[in-house]
Amino acid sequence: MVQNYALVASGVVANTIIWDGDTENWQPPDGQVVVLIPSDAGPVSIGWKCDGSAFTLPEL
């Protein structure tokens, strides 16, 4: 099943992807981790902060 994920580098969303979670066919780029975007998180975008599970808007 494909779901929405965030590519996170240094606590900041670098990109969002739709992915099936298959790590044998794809791995995140070096220095980035993949974090599942929960359905109740809202529209997570590039630049948002991520603590490993929760997403917050960046400070303006």
CHARMM internal coordinates of N, CA and C (Angstrom, degrees):
IC EDIT
DIST 1 N 1 CA 1.4543
DIST 1 CA 1 C 1.5334
ANGL 1 N 1 CA 1 C 108.83
DIST 1 C 2 N 1.3004
ANGL 1 CA 1 C 2 N 116.98
DIHE 1 N 1 CA 1 C 2 N 130.84
DIST 2 N 2 CA 1.4581
ANGL 1 C 2 N 2 CA 120.69
DIHE 1 CA 1 C 2 N 2 CA 178.09
DIST 2 CA 2 C 1.5218
ANGL 2 N 2 CA 2 C 109.97
DIHE 1 C 2 N 2 CA 2 C -85.04
DIST 2 C 3 N 1.3320
ANGL 2 CA 2 C 3 N 115.24
DIHE 2 N 2 CA 2 C 3 N 144.25
DIST 3 N 3 CA 1.4572
ANGL 2 C 3 N 3 CA 122.02
DIHE 2 CA 2 C 3 N 3 CA 179.93
DIST 3 CA 3 C 1.5177
ANGL 3 N 3 CA 3 C 108.81
DIHE 2 C 3 N 3 CA 3 C -141.02
DIST 3 C 4 N 1.3153
ANGL 3 CA 3 C 4 N 116.56
DIHE 3 N 3 CA 3 C 4 N 169.93
DIST 4 N 4 CA 1.4660
ANGL 3 C 4 N 4 CA 122.11
DIHE 3 CA 3 C 4 N 4 CA 178.05
DIST 4 CA 4 C 1.5212
ANGL 4 N 4 CA 4 C 109.79
DIHE 3 C 4 N 4 CA 4 C -87.81
DIST 4 C 5 N 1.3369
ANGL 4 CA 4 C 5 N 114.49
DIHE 4 N 4 CA 4 C 5 N 130.94
DIST 5 N 5 CA 1.4552
ANGL 4 C 5 N 5 CA 121.61
DIHE 4 CA 4 C 5 N 5 CA 179.24
DIST 5 CA 5 C 1.5151
ANGL 5 N 5 CA 5 C 109.23
DIHE 4 C 5 N 5 CA 5 C -129.56
DIST 5 C 6 N 1.3235
ANGL 5 CA 5 C 6 N 114.71
DIHE 5 N 5 CA 5 C 6 N 158.00
DIST 6 N 6 CA 1.4635
ANGL 5 C 6 N 6 CA 121.03
DIHE 5 CA 5 C 6 N 6 CA 173.37
DIST 6 CA 6 C 1.5235
ANGL 6 N 6 CA 6 C 108.30
DIHE 5 C 6 N 6 CA 6 C -112.57
DIST 6 C 7 N 1.3196
ANGL 6 CA 6 C 7 N 116.14
DIHE 6 N 6 CA 6 C 7 N 138.68
DIST 7 N 7 CA 1.4572
ANGL 6 C 7 N 7 CA 121.65
DIHE 6 CA 6 C 7 N 7 CA 169.03
DIST 7 CA 7 C 1.5193
ANGL 7 N 7 CA 7 C 105.82
DIHE 6 C 7 N 7 CA 7 C -91.50
DIST 7 C 8 N 1.3245
ANGL 7 CA 7 C 8 N 116.72
DIHE 7 N 7 CA 7 C 8 N 118.69
DIST 8 N 8 CA 1.4659
ANGL 7 C 8 N 8 CA 121.85
DIHE 7 CA 7 C 8 N 8 CA -172.64
DIST 8 CA 8 C 1.5218
ANGL 8 N 8 CA 8 C 109.82
DIHE 7 C 8 N 8 CA 8 C -116.45
DIST 8 C 9 N 1.3323
ANGL 8 CA 8 C 9 N 115.64
DIHE 8 N 8 CA 8 C 9 N 130.08
DIST 9 N 9 CA 1.4630
ANGL 8 C 9 N 9 CA 122.34
DIHE 8 CA 8 C 9 N 9 CA 176.21
DIST 9 CA 9 C 1.5213
ANGL 9 N 9 CA 9 C 108.03
DIHE 8 C 9 N 9 CA 9 C -127.41
DIST 9 C 10 N 1.3087
ANGL 9 CA 9 C 10 N 116.94
DIHE 9 N 9 CA 9 C 10 N 124.51
DIST 10 N 10 CA 1.4721
ANGL 9 C 10 N 10 CA 122.58
DIHE 9 CA 9 C 10 N 10 CA 179.08
DIST 10 CA 10 C 1.5253
ANGL 10 N 10 CA 10 C 112.17
DIHE 9 C 10 N 10 CA 10 C 53.71
DIST 10 C 11 N 1.3349
ANGL 10 CA 10 C 11 N 116.80
DIHE 10 N 10 CA 10 C 11 N 39.13
DIST 11 N 11 CA 1.4524
ANGL 10 C 11 N 11 CA 121.05
DIHE 10 CA 10 C 11 N 11 CA 176.05
DIST 11 CA 11 C 1.5162
ANGL 11 N 11 CA 11 C 115.68
DIHE 10 C 11 N 11 CA 11 C 79.18
DIST 11 C 12 N 1.3438
ANGL 11 CA 11 C 12 N 117.51
DIHE 11 N 11 CA 11 C 12 N 9.36
DIST 12 N 12 CA 1.4657
ANGL 11 C 12 N 12 CA 121.65
DIHE 11 CA 11 C 12 N 12 CA -178.52
DIST 12 CA 12 C 1.5223
ANGL 12 N 12 CA 12 C 108.97
DIHE 11 C 12 N 12 CA 12 C -127.35
DIST 12 C 13 N 1.3402
ANGL 12 CA 12 C 13 N 116.91
DIHE 12 N 12 CA 12 C 13 N 136.52
DIST 13 N 13 CA 1.4556
ANGL 12 C 13 N 13 CA 121.76
DIHE 12 CA 12 C 13 N 13 CA 178.58
DIST 13 CA 13 C 1.5301
ANGL 13 N 13 CA 13 C 109.22
DIHE 12 C 13 N 13 CA 13 C -67.66
DIST 13 C 14 N 1.3342
ANGL 13 CA 13 C 14 N 115.44
DIHE 13 N 13 CA 13 C 14 N 119.30
DIST 14 N 14 CA 1.4656
ANGL 13 C 14 N 14 CA 121.69
DIHE 13 CA 13 C 14 N 14 CA 178.95
DIST 14 CA 14 C 1.5266
ANGL 14 N 14 CA 14 C 111.23
DIHE 13 C 14 N 14 CA 14 C -92.32
DIST 14 C 15 N 1.3435
ANGL 14 CA 14 C 15 N 116.25
DIHE 14 N 14 CA 14 C 15 N -26.18
DIST 15 N 15 CA 1.4561
ANGL 14 C 15 N 15 CA 121.11
DIHE 14 CA 14 C 15 N 15 CA 179.48
DIST 15 CA 15 C 1.5187
ANGL 15 N 15 CA 15 C 108.50
DIHE 14 C 15 N 15 CA 15 C -168.95
DIST 15 C 16 N 1.3265
ANGL 15 CA 15 C 16 N 116.89
DIHE 15 N 15 CA 15 C 16 N 163.68
DIST 16 N 16 CA 1.4556
ANGL 15 C 16 N 16 CA 121.58
DIHE 15 CA 15 C 16 N 16 CA 173.13
DIST 16 CA 16 C 1.5259
ANGL 16 N 16 CA 16 C 107.31
DIHE 15 C 16 N 16 CA 16 C -121.37
DIST 16 C 17 N 1.3301
ANGL 16 CA 16 C 17 N 115.44
DIHE 16 N 16 CA 16 C 17 N 146.40
DIST 17 N 17 CA 1.4575
ANGL 16 C 17 N 17 CA 120.70
DIHE 16 CA 16 C 17 N 17 CA -177.65
DIST 17 CA 17 C 1.5245
ANGL 17 N 17 CA 17 C 110.40
DIHE 16 C 17 N 17 CA 17 C -139.22
DIST 17 C 18 N 1.3120
ANGL 17 CA 17 C 18 N 115.20
DIHE 17 N 17 CA 17 C 18 N 159.83
DIST 18 N 18 CA 1.4632
ANGL 17 C 18 N 18 CA 122.18
DIHE 17 CA 17 C 18 N 18 CA 169.03
DIST 18 CA 18 C 1.5243
ANGL 18 N 18 CA 18 C 104.62
DIHE 17 C 18 N 18 CA 18 C -107.07
DIST 18 C 19 N 1.3447
ANGL 18 CA 18 C 19 N 117.07
DIHE 18 N 18 CA 18 C 19 N 122.87
DIST 19 N 19 CA 1.4614
ANGL 18 C 19 N 19 CA 120.87
DIHE 18 CA 18 C 19 N 19 CA -169.88
DIST 19 CA 19 C 1.5179
ANGL 19 N 19 CA 19 C 109.64
DIHE 18 C 19 N 19 CA 19 C -146.22
DIST 19 C 20 N 1.3236
ANGL 19 CA 19 C 20 N 115.50
DIHE 19 N 19 CA 19 C 20 N 151.60
DIST 20 N 20 CA 1.4630
ANGL 19 C 20 N 20 CA 120.46
DIHE 19 CA 19 C 20 N 20 CA 179.06
DIST 20 CA 20 C 1.5247
ANGL 20 N 20 CA 20 C 113.30
DIHE 19 C 20 N 20 CA 20 C -90.43
DIST 20 C 21 N 1.3266
ANGL 20 CA 20 C 21 N 118.01
DIHE 20 N 20 CA 20 C 21 N -1.83
DIST 21 N 21 CA 1.4552
ANGL 20 C 21 N 21 CA 121.86
DIHE 20 CA 20 C 21 N 21 CA 177.46
DIST 21 CA 21 C 1.5177
ANGL 21 N 21 CA 21 C 114.36
DIHE 20 C 21 N 21 CA 21 C 82.57
DIST 21 C 22 N 1.3266
ANGL 21 CA 21 C 22 N 118.42
DIHE 21 N 21 CA 21 C 22 N 5.34
DIST 22 N 22 CA 1.4611
ANGL 21 C 22 N 22 CA 123.06
DIHE 21 CA 21 C 22 N 22 CA -177.92
DIST 22 CA 22 C 1.5302
ANGL 22 N 22 CA 22 C 109.96
DIHE 21 C 22 N 22 CA 22 C -78.24
DIST 22 C 23 N 1.3398
ANGL 22 CA 22 C 23 N 116.47
DIHE 22 N 22 CA 22 C 23 N 100.70
DIST 23 N 23 CA 1.4649
ANGL 22 C 23 N 23 CA 120.89
DIHE 22 CA 22 C 23 N 23 CA -177.50
DIST 23 CA 23 C 1.5279
ANGL 23 N 23 CA 23 C 112.74
DIHE 22 C 23 N 23 CA 23 C -78.62
DIST 23 C 24 N 1.3266
ANGL 23 CA 23 C 24 N 117.98
DIHE 23 N 23 CA 23 C 24 N -9.33
DIST 24 N 24 CA 1.4636
ANGL 23 C 24 N 24 CA 119.73
DIHE 23 CA 23 C 24 N 24 CA 176.04
DIST 24 CA 24 C 1.5273
ANGL 24 N 24 CA 24 C 110.97
DIHE 23 C 24 N 24 CA 24 C -76.84
DIST 24 C 25 N 1.3360
ANGL 24 CA 24 C 25 N 117.38
DIHE 24 N 24 CA 24 C 25 N -26.26
DIST 25 N 25 CA 1.4613
ANGL 24 C 25 N 25 CA 121.15
DIHE 24 CA 24 C 25 N 25 CA -178.06
DIST 25 CA 25 C 1.5196
ANGL 25 N 25 CA 25 C 113.83
DIHE 24 C 25 N 25 CA 25 C -101.53
DIST 25 C 26 N 1.3313
ANGL 25 CA 25 C 26 N 117.17
DIHE 25 N 25 CA 25 C 26 N -14.68
DIST 26 N 26 CA 1.4678
ANGL 25 C 26 N 26 CA 119.92
DIHE 25 CA 25 C 26 N 26 CA -179.58
DIST 26 CA 26 C 1.5155
ANGL 26 N 26 CA 26 C 109.37
DIHE 25 C 26 N 26 CA 26 C -158.35
DIST 26 C 27 N 1.3116
ANGL 26 CA 26 C 27 N 116.61
DIHE 26 N 26 CA 26 C 27 N 140.67
DIST 27 N 27 CA 1.4532
ANGL 26 C 27 N 27 CA 124.43
DIHE 26 CA 26 C 27 N 27 CA 175.58
DIST 27 CA 27 C 1.5194
ANGL 27 N 27 CA 27 C 107.99
DIHE 26 C 27 N 27 CA 27 C -127.49
DIST 27 C 28 N 1.3362
ANGL 27 CA 27 C 28 N 118.37
DIHE 27 N 27 CA 27 C 28 N 148.53
DIST 28 N 28 CA 1.4673
ANGL 27 C 28 N 28 CA 119.11
DIHE 27 CA 27 C 28 N 28 CA 176.55
DIST 28 CA 28 C 1.5211
ANGL 28 N 28 CA 28 C 110.59
DIHE 27 C 28 N 28 CA 28 C -66.56
DIST 28 C 29 N 1.3204
ANGL 28 CA 28 C 29 N 116.78
DIHE 28 N 28 CA 28 C 29 N 155.73
DIST 29 N 29 CA 1.4644
ANGL 28 C 29 N 29 CA 119.91
DIHE 28 CA 28 C 29 N 29 CA 177.19
DIST 29 CA 29 C 1.5338
ANGL 29 N 29 CA 29 C 111.02
DIHE 28 C 29 N 29 CA 29 C -59.91
DIST 29 C 30 N 1.3221
ANGL 29 CA 29 C 30 N 115.75
DIHE 29 N 29 CA 29 C 30 N 155.13
DIST 30 N 30 CA 1.4715
ANGL 29 C 30 N 30 CA 120.77
DIHE 29 CA 29 C 30 N 30 CA 177.46
DIST 30 CA 30 C 1.5272
ANGL 30 N 30 CA 30 C 110.06
DIHE 29 C 30 N 30 CA 30 C -53.88
DIST 30 C 31 N 1.3240
ANGL 30 CA 30 C 31 N 115.68
DIHE 30 N 30 CA 30 C 31 N 136.09
DIST 31 N 31 CA 1.4542
ANGL 30 C 31 N 31 CA 121.05
DIHE 30 CA 30 C 31 N 31 CA 178.08
DIST 31 CA 31 C 1.5188
ANGL 31 N 31 CA 31 C 114.31
DIHE 30 C 31 N 31 CA 31 C 87.36
DIST 31 C 32 N 1.3360
ANGL 31 CA 31 C 32 N 116.65
DIHE 31 N 31 CA 31 C 32 N -1.11
DIST 32 N 32 CA 1.4661
ANGL 31 C 32 N 32 CA 120.46
DIHE 31 CA 31 C 32 N 32 CA 179.29
DIST 32 CA 32 C 1.5218
ANGL 32 N 32 CA 32 C 109.60
DIHE 31 C 32 N 32 CA 32 C -122.83
DIST 32 C 33 N 1.3285
ANGL 32 CA 32 C 33 N 115.62
DIHE 32 N 32 CA 32 C 33 N 149.91
DIST 33 N 33 CA 1.4583
ANGL 32 C 33 N 33 CA 122.07
DIHE 32 CA 32 C 33 N 33 CA 174.42
DIST 33 CA 33 C 1.5194
ANGL 33 N 33 CA 33 C 108.23
DIHE 32 C 33 N 33 CA 33 C -120.68
DIST 33 C 34 N 1.3168
ANGL 33 CA 33 C 34 N 115.47
DIHE 33 N 33 CA 33 C 34 N 156.54
DIST 34 N 34 CA 1.4567
ANGL 33 C 34 N 34 CA 121.40
DIHE 33 CA 33 C 34 N 34 CA 179.16
DIST 34 CA 34 C 1.5258
ANGL 34 N 34 CA 34 C 108.11
DIHE 33 C 34 N 34 CA 34 C -101.62
DIST 34 C 35 N 1.3383
ANGL 34 CA 34 C 35 N 116.75
DIHE 34 N 34 CA 34 C 35 N 129.10
DIST 35 N 35 CA 1.4585
ANGL 34 C 35 N 35 CA 121.80
DIHE 34 CA 34 C 35 N 35 CA 179.61
DIST 35 CA 35 C 1.5218
ANGL 35 N 35 CA 35 C 108.11
DIHE 34 C 35 N 35 CA 35 C -126.60
DIST 35 C 36 N 1.3395
ANGL 35 CA 35 C 36 N 116.51
DIHE 35 N 35 CA 35 C 36 N 126.56
DIST 36 N 36 CA 1.4501
ANGL 35 C 36 N 36 CA 121.64
DIHE 35 CA 35 C 36 N 36 CA 177.27
DIST 36 CA 36 C 1.5228
ANGL 36 N 36 CA 36 C 109.71
DIHE 35 C 36 N 36 CA 36 C -62.18
DIST 36 C 37 N 1.3217
ANGL 36 CA 36 C 37 N 117.11
DIHE 36 N 36 CA 36 C 37 N 132.95
DIST 37 N 37 CA 1.4609
ANGL 36 C 37 N 37 CA 121.32
DIHE 36 CA 36 C 37 N 37 CA 175.53
DIST 37 CA 37 C 1.5257
ANGL 37 N 37 CA 37 C 107.07
DIHE 36 C 37 N 37 CA 37 C -91.22
DIST 37 C 38 N 1.3249
ANGL 37 CA 37 C 38 N 118.37
DIHE 37 N 37 CA 37 C 38 N 112.47
DIST 38 N 38 CA 1.4635
ANGL 37 C 38 N 38 CA 120.27
DIHE 37 CA 37 C 38 N 38 CA -179.86
DIST 38 CA 38 C 1.5261
ANGL 38 N 38 CA 38 C 111.05
DIHE 37 C 38 N 38 CA 38 C -62.59
DIST 38 C 39 N 1.3124
ANGL 38 CA 38 C 39 N 116.08
DIHE 38 N 38 CA 38 C 39 N 149.49
DIST 39 N 39 CA 1.4639
ANGL 38 C 39 N 39 CA 120.51
DIHE 38 CA 38 C 39 N 39 CA -177.85
DIST 39 CA 39 C 1.5265
ANGL 39 N 39 CA 39 C 112.12
DIHE 38 C 39 N 39 CA 39 C -61.91
DIST 39 C 40 N 1.3398
ANGL 39 CA 39 C 40 N 117.92
DIHE 39 N 39 CA 39 C 40 N -23.51
DIST 40 N 40 CA 1.4626
ANGL 39 C 40 N 40 CA 120.46
DIHE 39 CA 39 C 40 N 40 CA -179.46
DIST 40 CA 40 C 1.5306
ANGL 40 N 40 CA 40 C 112.79
DIHE 39 C 40 N 40 CA 40 C -94.10
DIST 40 C 41 N 1.3571
ANGL 40 CA 40 C 41 N 117.70
DIHE 40 N 40 CA 40 C 41 N 7.40
DIST 41 N 41 CA 1.4662
ANGL 40 C 41 N 41 CA 120.89
DIHE 40 CA 40 C 41 N 41 CA -177.66
DIST 41 CA 41 C 1.5216
ANGL 41 N 41 CA 41 C 112.73
DIHE 40 C 41 N 41 CA 41 C -78.31
DIST 41 C 42 N 1.3219
ANGL 41 CA 41 C 42 N 117.87
DIHE 41 N 41 CA 41 C 42 N -16.93
DIST 42 N 42 CA 1.4587
ANGL 41 C 42 N 42 CA 119.91
DIHE 41 CA 41 C 42 N 42 CA -177.14
DIST 42 CA 42 C 1.5116
ANGL 42 N 42 CA 42 C 110.47
DIHE 41 C 42 N 42 CA 42 C 85.23
DIST 42 C 43 N 1.3064
ANGL 42 CA 42 C 43 N 117.34
DIHE 42 N 42 CA 42 C 43 N -165.21
DIST 43 N 43 CA 1.4655
ANGL 42 C 43 N 43 CA 121.73
DIHE 42 CA 42 C 43 N 43 CA -175.71
DIST 43 CA 43 C 1.5371
ANGL 43 N 43 CA 43 C 112.60
DIHE 42 C 43 N 43 CA 43 C -82.62
DIST 43 C 44 N 1.3160
ANGL 43 CA 43 C 44 N 117.75
DIHE 43 N 43 CA 43 C 44 N 83.17
DIST 44 N 44 CA 1.4641
ANGL 43 C 44 N 44 CA 122.30
DIHE 43 CA 43 C 44 N 44 CA 178.61
DIST 44 CA 44 C 1.5266
ANGL 44 N 44 CA 44 C 108.66
DIHE 43 C 44 N 44 CA 44 C -69.78
DIST 44 C 45 N 1.3274
ANGL 44 CA 44 C 45 N 116.80
DIHE 44 N 44 CA 44 C 45 N 136.84
DIST 45 N 45 CA 1.4640
ANGL 44 C 45 N 45 CA 121.84
DIHE 44 CA 44 C 45 N 45 CA -177.10
DIST 45 CA 45 C 1.5174
ANGL 45 N 45 CA 45 C 111.06
DIHE 44 C 45 N 45 CA 45 C -135.72
DIST 45 C 46 N 1.3244
ANGL 45 CA 45 C 46 N 115.05
DIHE 45 N 45 CA 45 C 46 N 171.00
DIST 46 N 46 CA 1.4545
ANGL 45 C 46 N 46 CA 122.15
DIHE 45 CA 45 C 46 N 46 CA 175.08
DIST 46 CA 46 C 1.5295
ANGL 46 N 46 CA 46 C 108.93
DIHE 45 C 46 N 46 CA 46 C -55.51
DIST 46 C 47 N 1.3270
ANGL 46 CA 46 C 47 N 115.68
DIHE 46 N 46 CA 46 C 47 N 135.00
DIST 47 N 47 CA 1.4605
ANGL 46 C 47 N 47 CA 120.89
DIHE 46 CA 46 C 47 N 47 CA 179.22
DIST 47 CA 47 C 1.5174
ANGL 47 N 47 CA 47 C 113.94
DIHE 46 C 47 N 47 CA 47 C 98.44
DIST 47 C 48 N 1.3261
ANGL 47 CA 47 C 48 N 117.67
DIHE 47 N 47 CA 47 C 48 N -16.14
DIST 48 N 48 CA 1.4612
ANGL 47 C 48 N 48 CA 119.60
DIHE 47 CA 47 C 48 N 48 CA 177.03
DIST 48 CA 48 C 1.5214
ANGL 48 N 48 CA 48 C 108.94
DIHE 47 C 48 N 48 CA 48 C -66.76
DIST 48 C 49 N 1.3237
ANGL 48 CA 48 C 49 N 116.91
DIHE 48 N 48 CA 48 C 49 N 155.36
DIST 49 N 49 CA 1.4561
ANGL 48 C 49 N 49 CA 122.21
DIHE 48 CA 48 C 49 N 49 CA 176.25
DIST 49 CA 49 C 1.5230
ANGL 49 N 49 CA 49 C 109.08
DIHE 48 C 49 N 49 CA 49 C -90.29
DIST 49 C 50 N 1.3366
ANGL 49 CA 49 C 50 N 115.81
DIHE 49 N 49 CA 49 C 50 N 150.15
DIST 50 N 50 CA 1.4640
ANGL 49 C 50 N 50 CA 121.07
DIHE 49 CA 49 C 50 N 50 CA 178.16
DIST 50 CA 50 C 1.5193
ANGL 50 N 50 CA 50 C 108.77
DIHE 49 C 50 N 50 CA 50 C -142.23
DIST 50 C 51 N 1.3270
ANGL 50 CA 50 C 51 N 116.13
DIHE 50 N 50 CA 50 C 51 N 129.97
DIST 51 N 51 CA 1.4686
ANGL 50 C 51 N 51 CA 120.29
DIHE 50 CA 50 C 51 N 51 CA 179.01
DIST 51 CA 51 C 1.5291
ANGL 51 N 51 CA 51 C 111.94
DIHE 50 C 51 N 51 CA 51 C -96.59
DIST 51 C 52 N 1.3113
ANGL 51 CA 51 C 52 N 116.20
DIHE 51 N 51 CA 51 C 52 N 11.79
DIST 52 N 52 CA 1.4649
ANGL 51 C 52 N 52 CA 121.01
DIHE 51 CA 51 C 52 N 52 CA -178.28
DIST 52 CA 52 C 1.5118
ANGL 52 N 52 CA 52 C 112.41
DIHE 51 C 52 N 52 CA 52 C 111.18
DIST 52 C 53 N 1.3353
ANGL 52 CA 52 C 53 N 116.58
DIHE 52 N 52 CA 52 C 53 N -18.42
DIST 53 N 53 CA 1.4641
ANGL 52 C 53 N 53 CA 119.83
DIHE 52 CA 52 C 53 N 53 CA 177.38
DIST 53 CA 53 C 1.5316
ANGL 53 N 53 CA 53 C 112.03
DIHE 52 C 53 N 53 CA 53 C -149.05
DIST 53 C 54 N 1.3198
ANGL 53 CA 53 C 54 N 117.41
DIHE 53 N 53 CA 53 C 54 N -35.60
DIST 54 N 54 CA 1.4639
ANGL 53 C 54 N 54 CA 121.18
DIHE 53 CA 53 C 54 N 54 CA -178.67
DIST 54 CA 54 C 1.5340
ANGL 54 N 54 CA 54 C 109.62
DIHE 53 C 54 N 54 CA 54 C -104.13
DIST 54 C 55 N 1.3309
ANGL 54 CA 54 C 55 N 115.39
DIHE 54 N 54 CA 54 C 55 N 146.25
DIST 55 N 55 CA 1.4500
ANGL 54 C 55 N 55 CA 121.85
DIHE 54 CA 54 C 55 N 55 CA -179.17
DIST 55 CA 55 C 1.5260
ANGL 55 N 55 CA 55 C 109.53
DIHE 54 C 55 N 55 CA 55 C -115.32
DIST 55 C 56 N 1.3424
ANGL 55 CA 55 C 56 N 116.26
DIHE 55 N 55 CA 55 C 56 N 140.25
DIST 56 N 56 CA 1.4584
ANGL 55 C 56 N 56 CA 121.00
DIHE 55 CA 55 C 56 N 56 CA 177.67
DIST 56 CA 56 C 1.5257
ANGL 56 N 56 CA 56 C 109.27
DIHE 55 C 56 N 56 CA 56 C -136.18
DIST 56 C 57 N 1.3273
ANGL 56 CA 56 C 57 N 115.26
DIHE 56 N 56 CA 56 C 57 N 151.27
DIST 57 N 57 CA 1.4548
ANGL 56 C 57 N 57 CA 120.69
DIHE 56 CA 56 C 57 N 57 CA 176.96
DIST 57 CA 57 C 1.5222
ANGL 57 N 57 CA 57 C 110.52
DIHE 56 C 57 N 57 CA 57 C -63.82
DIST 57 C 58 N 1.3223
ANGL 57 CA 57 C 58 N 117.44
DIHE 57 N 57 CA 57 C 58 N 145.27
DIST 58 N 58 CA 1.4665
ANGL 57 C 58 N 58 CA 118.72
DIHE 57 CA 57 C 58 N 58 CA 176.97
DIST 58 CA 58 C 1.5163
ANGL 58 N 58 CA 58 C 109.78
DIHE 57 C 58 N 58 CA 58 C -72.17
DIST 58 C 59 N 1.3410
ANGL 58 CA 58 C 59 N 115.38
DIHE 58 N 58 CA 58 C 59 N 154.80
DIST 59 N 59 CA 1.4566
ANGL 58 C 59 N 59 CA 119.92
DIHE 58 CA 58 C 59 N 59 CA 175.62
DIST 59 CA 59 C 1.5094
ANGL 59 N 59 CA 59 C 109.17
DIHE 58 C 59 N 59 CA 59 C -73.29
DIST 59 C 60 N 1.3075
ANGL 59 CA 59 C 60 N 116.06
DIHE 59 N 59 CA 59 C 60 N 140.45
DIST 60 N 60 CA 1.4699
ANGL 59 C 60 N 60 CA 120.24
DIHE 59 CA 59 C 60 N 60 CA 179.79
DIST 60 CA 60 C 1.4960
ANGL 60 N 60 CA 60 C 111.94
DIHE 59 C 60 N 60 CA 60 C -86.38
END
COOR INIT
IC SEED 1 N 1 CA 1 C
IC BUILD
